[in-house]
Amino acid sequence: MTATPPSDWLLEAKNLFCGYGGTPVIQDVSFALRNGDIGCLLGPSGCGKSTILRALAGFLPISQGEIRLQSQAISLPGRTLAPEKRRIGMVFQDYALFPHLTIAENVGFGLQKFSKAERLQKVTKLLNLVRLQALANNYPHELSGGQQQRVALARALAPEPTLILLDEPFSNLDADLRRRLSLDVREILKTLGISAILVTHDQQEAFAMCDQVAVLRNGKIQQWDVPYNLYHEPVNRFVASFVGQGGFIPGTALGPDTIESELGVIHGNRAYKWPAGTLVDVLIRPDDIVHDPLSNLRAEVIEKTFAGTSTLYRFRCSKATEFEALFRSHQDFQLGEIVPVRVDADHLIAFEHIA
């Protein structure tokens, strides 16, 4: 991670340990978020994403480490600044709107310290921003799920927080609406210059919406990086397997950036320190494989999944070497068909083989 002056960090989490009832859930977690950036906590269920979010919000004390917001310590062992004093907004998975209040009243709920005219001005501005001004006098049950989520976002933004926390905010929506709404939310946050932390298990959502992503496993951050590096430069086997699609095939190192495999000799853009002859596992992504009628490499189609504009194939060269390839859907190969393919990979991702 590129060094950044301390003044540029909005949020800093350092060596966090916390859990429930004396049982640790997250261990030695550290990351930092710049002003205006959107970060993400990404990982499988039970990895500690929501625990970190609750600690950031002030709902859960930490046993070790510290959390700083705008250089102010807001969580230390034995001292936790109350959630309402943190200037942190929260958008929940279930929206948590008040059913007896109108949309405008929901958005203005946290603005009681302002005059009626000031509240109206702020609420009108936010409803315009989330494109719900025409529904100001409606009630939550009269809105769609996506509209309710935008109301929840507007309500969280109303007190002008320093940071917004988003706890799986799109999980109750269908896939197409999730994609559109996540981009809408990113645009709104960027327009206002407000930083955010998103919790999700959806990689596409994380990559489309966030500037920095933390991949978690068993309560520890495996890698905190930009989405491009997580995909192309994973630091370990778990990140390589968890992010994107693909699988490992066996190979033998011929040199620091060259590996021999059943798919041929693979050259990469990165140098490893293994001695020649080291047994390795090479990550092959579906987009690393191309159909090439002139190739001497032949592979059997053992699975296919049609996805409209593309088809995901699973090929087998031998019992030890199976891999996936994503081809345009008009390249329609049949199960059992032998297809000429070759590796066309710009990034070499490999790890020493573990017996």
C-alpha positions, 0 to 999 in steps of 0.5 A, a space after each residue: 500500500 502506498 505511503 500516505 501522509 497521516 492527515 490524509 487518513 480519515 479512518 485508521 484501524 490498528 491491530 484490532 482484537 474484539 469478539 463476543 463473551 471473551 471469544 475473539 472474532 477478529 484478530 490483529 486487523 489493521 487498515 486505513 481509509 482516505 478521505 472520500 474513498 469507499 472501502 469494503 470488507 469482503 469475505 465468506 460468512 463468519 469471517 468477521 466482516 460485521 464484527 469489524 463494522 460493529 466495532 467501527 460504529 461503537 456498538 462493540 468494544 475492542 479488547 486490543 488496538 485502536 480505531 481513529 476517526 479524523 485522528 481522534 481515538 474513538 475506540 480503545 481497550 476500556 474506552 469506547 466513544 458512544 455511537 451517537 457521538 462518532 458522526 458515523 452514519 449507518 445503513 442497515 440490511 433491513 433499511 430500519 425505516 419508521 413505518 408510521 412516518 412519511 419518507 420526508 419525516 424518515 429522512 429528517 428524523 435525526 435533524 431535530 436540532 435544526 429549525 423547521 425551515 432548515 430541516 425542510 431544506 436539508 430533506 428536500 436536497 437529499 430527496 432530490 439527490 436520491 431521486 425520491 422527491 416525488 414520493 416525499 409524502 408516501 410511507 415506506 410500505 408504498 415504496 419498492 425495496 430499492 426505493 426504501 434503500 435510497 431512503 435509508 441512505 438519505 436518512 443516514 446522510 442527513 446529519 452530515 456524517 464523516 463516515 457511512 457504514 453500509 451493512 450488506 445494504 443490497 442483499 434483499 434486492 434482486 441481482 439487477 437492482 443490486 448492480 444498479 443501486 450500488 452504482 447509484 450509491 457510489 455516485 451519491 457518496 462521491 458527489 458528496 465527498 463522503 467516505 464509506 465502508 461497505 460490508 458484502 460477500 458479493 465480489 462484483 458489488 465490492 469491485 464496482 462500488 469500492 476503491 479499496 477492498 479488504 479480503 477477510 478469512 477467519 477474522 484476519 485481513 488477508 489483503 487490503 488493496 485496490 480491486 485490480 490488484 486483488 484479482 491480478 496480484 493476490 498475496 496468497 492462495 486464499 485470495 487467489 481462490 476467493 476473488 474471481 473465478 479460476 482454479 489451480 493446475 500443477 506445474 514446474 518452475 523453469 525460472 523466476 517467471 517461467 513455469 512448465 505445465 500440461 498447458 505448455 510453458 507459461 511466461 509471466 510478468 512477475 518473478 518468484 524466488 523458487 529454484 528451478 524444478 520447484 513444484 508449483 500450482 498455477 492459477 488459471 482464470 477463465 479469461 486466460 484461455 482462448 480458442 485457437 484452431 492452430 494450437 497443438 493443445 487439445 482439451 475435452 469439454 466436461 461442463 458448460 454453462 450458457 450465460 447469454 453473451 458468453 459460455 463458461 466451459 470446463 475443460 480436462 487435459 488429464 485427471 490432474 489438469 482441469 480448467 475453466 474458459 469463458 468464450 463468446 456464446 456463438 463458439 458453441 462446443 458440445 460436451 465431450 468435444 475436443 477443442 484446441 485452446 492455448 493460454 494467453 495470460 498477462 499475469 502469472 499467479 502461482 504458489 508453491 505446491 503443498 503436498 
